[in-house]
Amino acid sequence: MAEAQVSATQSPIDRLLGVMARLRDPDGGCEWDLAQDFATIAPYTIEEAYEVADAIDGGDPAAICDELGDLLLQVVFHSQIATDKGLFGFDDVATAISDKMERRHPHIFGDAKTGDVRGQWEAIKAAERASGGPKSALDGVALSLPALLRSQKLQGRAARVGFDWPDADGPRAKIAEELAEVVAAPDDAARAEEIGDLLFAVVNYARHLGVDAEGALRAANDKFARRFQAVERLAGPAIADLSLDTLEAHWQAVKASERS
C-alpha cells in the first residue's frame, strides 16, 4: 500500500494532500475517487465555486470557510489526478500561481514603481499571451463560464483592441434593434438566435453602465424567488386555483411590503 498516511502533526495542506493521495491509492483507496478524471470532476469544481459565492452572499463566515475548503479540495483532487498520470503535482500548481502573481505585480515584488497598476497588469497579461505567438484577443475566455459572464468578458476583451461602442447609446439602440428582430423572426430557430443576440446586447449595455450582468441577474433571480415564495404563503395550498388577477394582487402586496 502506498505511504499516504493522515497525521494530525502535519501542516493542514499536507494533511489534505495525504487524505487525497490515500483516497486515490489503487491499493485500498476509495472506488469512487479512483474512477474520476479531470472531465468528471470539472462540474463539481464549477459547482463548488458557485457555492463559495453563495456563502459570501449569505455573509456567514463559517459557511464561507466550509465552502472554501470544498473548493480547495477540488484543486487538490485535480492535482492528485495529474500526479497519478505523471503530469504535474500540487507543488507545481502552487509554484506556477506564485510565479504568475509575482510577475504580474512588479510594483510589489520587483523594481517597477507604483503607478498605473491596472495598466501594468493588463500589459503583462498581454505580453504573456503574445509570448506564445499570434493569438486572438478572445483567447483565455473559458467556454464553461456562465453565458452572461462569458458575454461580458468577450465584449471586454474586444473593447481592449478598440472594438466597442463609444458610449452606452450604441448598445441601448442595439437592444431595440434586436428586440424588433425577435418579433420579426420567421420561425423558432430564427427566434432563438435573435433572443441570443438580444441578451448579448443587454449584457453589452450593462457593461457600458458599469453593471455586472451576471451579478445583476443573480440578484434578480433571488428577488423573484423571495417574492414568489411570499406569494405562495399568501395564497396557501390552493395557489394553482387562483386567478391571475388575484396572484398579481398578492405580488403587488409583497412588493409594497418590501418597500415599506
C-alpha positions as CSV (number, residue, x, y, z in Angstrom):
1,M,0.0,0.0,0.0
2,A,1.3,3.5,-0.9
3,E,2.5,5.5,2.1
4,A,-0.2,8.2,2.2
5,Q,-0.9,8.5,5.9
6,V,-3.0,11.1,7.6
7,S,-1.4,12.7,10.6
8,A,-2.6,15.4,13.0
9,T,1.1,16.7,13.2
10,Q,1.2,17.6,9.5
11,S,0.5,21.0,8.2
12,P,-3.2,21.4,7.2
13,I,-2.3,21.4,3.5
14,D,0.0,18.4,3.8
15,R,-2.7,16.6,5.7
16,L,-5.2,17.3,2.9
17,L,-2.8,16.2,0.3
18,G,-2.3,13.0,2.2
19,V,-6.0,12.4,2.5
20,M,-6.5,12.7,-1.2
21,A,-3.4,10.5,-2.0
22,R,-4.9,7.9,0.3
23,L,-8.3,8.1,-1.4
24,R,-6.7,7.7,-4.8
25,D,-4.4,4.9,-3.7
26,P,-5.0,1.9,-6.1
27,D,-4.4,-0.4,-3.2
28,G,-7.3,0.2,-0.8
29,G,-8.4,3.6,-1.9
30,C,-11.9,4.8,-2.5
31,E,-13.5,3.2,-5.5
32,W,-15.4,6.4,-6.5
33,D,-12.4,8.7,-6.2
34,L,-10.2,6.3,-8.2
35,A,-12.8,6.3,-11.0
36,Q,-12.6,10.1,-11.5
37,D,-10.7,12.1,-14.1
38,F,-10.3,15.7,-15.0
39,A,-13.5,15.7,-17.0
40,T,-15.8,14.0,-14.4
41,I,-14.5,16.3,-11.6
42,A,-14.8,19.6,-13.6
43,P,-18.6,20.0,-13.0
44,Y,-18.0,19.7,-9.2
45,T,-15.3,22.3,-9.4
46,I,-17.6,24.8,-11.0
47,E,-20.4,23.9,-8.6
48,E,-18.1,24.4,-5.6
49,A,-17.0,27.9,-6.9
50,Y,-20.7,28.9,-7.0
51,E,-21.3,27.6,-3.5
52,V,-18.4,29.8,-2.3
53,A,-20.2,32.8,-3.9
54,D,-23.5,31.8,-2.3
55,A,-21.8,31.6,1.1
56,I,-20.3,35.0,0.6
57,D,-23.7,36.4,-0.3
58,G,-25.1,34.8,2.9
59,G,-22.5,36.6,5.0
60,D,-21.8,33.6,7.3
61,P,-18.0,33.3,7.9
62,A,-18.4,29.6,9.0
63,A,-20.2,28.8,5.7
64,I,-17.6,30.7,3.7
65,C,-14.8,28.7,5.4
66,D,-16.6,25.4,4.8
67,E,-17.2,26.1,1.1
68,L,-13.6,27.4,0.6
69,G,-12.5,24.0,1.9
70,D,-14.7,22.2,-0.6
71,L,-13.2,24.4,-3.4
72,L,-9.7,23.7,-2.2
73,L,-10.4,20.0,-2.2
74,Q,-11.2,20.3,-6.0
75,V,-7.7,21.8,-6.6
76,V,-6.1,19.0,-4.6
77,F,-8.2,16.4,-6.4
78,H,-7.2,17.7,-9.9
79,S,-3.6,17.9,-8.7
80,Q,-3.7,14.3,-7.5
81,I,-5.2,13.1,-10.8
82,A,-2.3,14.8,-12.6
83,T,0.2,13.3,-10.2
84,D,-1.2,9.8,-10.9
85,K,-0.8,10.5,-14.6
86,G,2.7,11.8,-14.2
87,L,1.7,15.2,-15.5
88,F,2.3,17.6,-12.6
89,G,1.6,17.9,-8.9
90,F,0.1,20.3,-6.3
91,D,3.5,21.9,-5.7
92,D,3.7,22.7,-9.4
93,V,0.3,24.3,-9.3
94,A,1.2,26.4,-6.2
95,T,4.6,27.4,-7.7
96,A,3.1,28.4,-11.1
97,I,0.5,30.7,-9.5
98,S,3.1,32.2,-7.1
99,D,5.4,32.9,-10.1
100,K,2.5,34.4,-12.0
101,M,1.4,36.7,-9.2
102,E,4.9,37.9,-8.5
103,R,5.4,38.5,-12.3
104,R,2.2,40.5,-12.5
105,H,2.9,42.7,-9.5
106,P,6.3,44.2,-10.3
107,H,5.5,47.2,-8.2
108,I,5.3,44.9,-5.2
109,F,7.9,42.1,-5.9
110,G,10.1,43.9,-8.5
111,D,11.6,47.2,-9.3
112,A,8.7,48.8,-11.1
113,K,7.3,52.0,-9.4
114,T,3.7,52.2,-8.3
115,G,1.7,54.0,-11.0
116,D,-0.9,52.7,-13.3
117,V,-1.2,49.3,-11.6
118,R,-4.2,48.2,-13.7
119,G,-2.4,49.2,-16.9
120,Q,0.7,47.3,-15.8
121,W,-1.4,44.2,-15.0
122,E,-3.0,44.3,-18.5
123,A,0.3,44.9,-20.3
124,I,1.9,42.0,-18.5
125,K,-1.0,39.7,-19.3
126,A,-0.9,40.8,-23.0
127,A,2.8,40.1,-23.1
128,E,2.2,36.6,-21.6
129,R,-0.4,35.9,-24.3
130,A,1.8,37.2,-27.1
131,S,4.8,35.1,-25.9
132,G,3.2,32.0,-27.4
133,G,2.8,33.6,-30.8
134,P,-0.1,35.4,-32.6
135,K,-3.4,34.8,-30.7
136,S,-6.9,36.1,-30.6
137,A,-7.8,38.8,-28.1
138,L,-10.5,36.5,-27.0
139,D,-8.2,33.6,-26.1
140,G,-8.4,32.5,-22.5
141,V,-12.1,33.3,-22.0
142,A,-13.4,29.9,-20.8
143,L,-16.1,28.2,-22.7
144,S,-17.5,26.8,-19.5
145,L,-18.3,30.2,-18.0
146,P,-22.0,31.1,-17.4
147,A,-23.3,32.6,-20.7
148,L,-23.9,36.1,-19.3
149,L,-20.4,36.3,-17.7
150,R,-18.7,34.9,-20.8
151,S,-20.6,37.6,-22.9
152,Q,-19.3,40.3,-20.7
153,K,-15.7,39.0,-20.8
154,L,-15.8,38.6,-24.6
155,Q,-17.0,42.1,-25.0
156,G,-14.4,43.4,-22.6
157,R,-11.6,41.7,-24.5
158,A,-12.8,43.1,-27.8
159,A,-13.1,46.5,-26.3
160,R,-9.4,46.4,-25.3
161,V,-8.4,46.5,-29.0
162,G,-11.0,49.2,-29.8
163,F,-13.9,47.1,-31.0
164,D,-16.6,48.8,-28.9
165,W,-19.3,51.4,-28.8
166,P,-18.0,54.8,-27.7
167,D,-20.8,55.1,-25.1
168,A,-23.9,53.4,-23.8
169,D,-26.1,54.9,-26.5
170,G,-24.9,52.3,-29.0
171,P,-25.8,49.2,-27.1
172,R,-29.0,50.8,-25.9
173,A,-30.1,51.3,-29.5
174,K,-28.9,47.8,-30.3
175,I,-31.4,46.4,-27.8
176,A,-34.3,48.0,-29.6
177,E,-33.0,46.7,-32.9
178,E,-32.6,43.1,-31.6
179,L,-36.0,43.2,-30.0
180,A,-37.6,44.1,-33.3
181,E,-35.7,41.2,-34.9
182,V,-37.1,38.8,-32.3
183,V,-40.6,39.9,-33.1
184,A,-40.0,39.6,-36.9
185,A,-38.3,36.2,-36.7
186,P,-40.0,33.8,-39.1
187,D,-39.6,30.5,-37.1
188,D,-38.4,29.1,-33.8
189,A,-34.8,28.6,-34.9
190,A,-34.5,32.2,-36.0
191,R,-36.3,33.4,-32.9
192,A,-33.9,31.6,-30.6
193,E,-31.0,33.1,-32.5
194,E,-32.4,36.6,-32.2
195,I,-33.1,36.1,-28.5
196,G,-29.5,35.3,-28.1
197,D,-28.5,38.5,-29.9
198,L,-30.9,40.4,-27.7
199,L,-29.4,39.0,-24.5
200,F,-25.9,39.8,-25.8
201,A,-26.9,43.4,-26.4
202,V,-28.4,43.7,-22.9
203,V,-25.1,42.4,-21.5
204,N,-23.2,45.0,-23.6
205,Y,-25.5,47.8,-22.3
206,A,-25.0,46.6,-18.7
207,R,-21.2,46.6,-19.2
208,H,-21.2,50.2,-20.5
209,L,-23.2,51.2,-17.4
210,G,-20.7,49.5,-15.2
211,V,-23.1,46.8,-14.1
212,D,-22.0,43.2,-13.7
213,A,-24.7,41.4,-15.8
214,E,-24.2,38.0,-14.1
215,G,-24.4,39.5,-10.6
216,A,-27.5,41.6,-11.6
217,L,-29.3,38.6,-13.0
218,R,-28.4,36.5,-9.9
219,A,-29.9,39.3,-7.7
220,A,-33.0,39.4,-9.9
221,N,-33.4,35.6,-9.6
222,D,-33.1,35.8,-5.8
223,K,-35.6,38.7,-5.7
224,F,-38.1,36.8,-7.8
225,A,-37.7,33.6,-5.7
226,R,-38.2,35.6,-2.5
227,R,-41.3,37.4,-3.7
228,F,-42.8,34.3,-5.3
229,Q,-42.4,32.3,-2.1
230,A,-44.1,35.2,-0.2
231,V,-47.0,35.0,-2.7
232,E,-47.2,31.2,-2.1
233,R,-47.5,31.9,1.6
234,L,-50.3,34.4,1.0
235,A,-52.1,32.2,-1.5
236,G,-51.9,29.0,0.5
237,P,-52.2,25.4,-0.8
238,A,-54.8,26.4,-3.4
239,I,-52.5,28.8,-5.3
240,A,-53.0,26.9,-8.6
241,D,-56.7,27.5,-8.5
242,L,-56.4,31.3,-8.0
243,S,-56.9,33.7,-10.9
244,L,-54.1,35.6,-12.4
245,D,-55.6,38.8,-11.2
246,T,-55.6,37.5,-7.6
247,L,-52.0,36.3,-7.9
248,E,-51.0,39.7,-9.3
249,A,-52.7,41.4,-6.4
250,H,-50.7,39.2,-4.0
251,W,-47.5,40.0,-5.9
252,Q,-48.1,43.7,-5.7
253,A,-48.8,43.4,-2.0
254,V,-45.5,41.6,-1.5
255,K,-43.6,44.3,-3.4
256,A,-45.4,47.0,-1.3
257,S,-44.4,45.3,1.9
258,E,-40.8,45.1,0.9
259,R,-40.8,48.8,0.0
260,S,-42.3,49.7,3.4
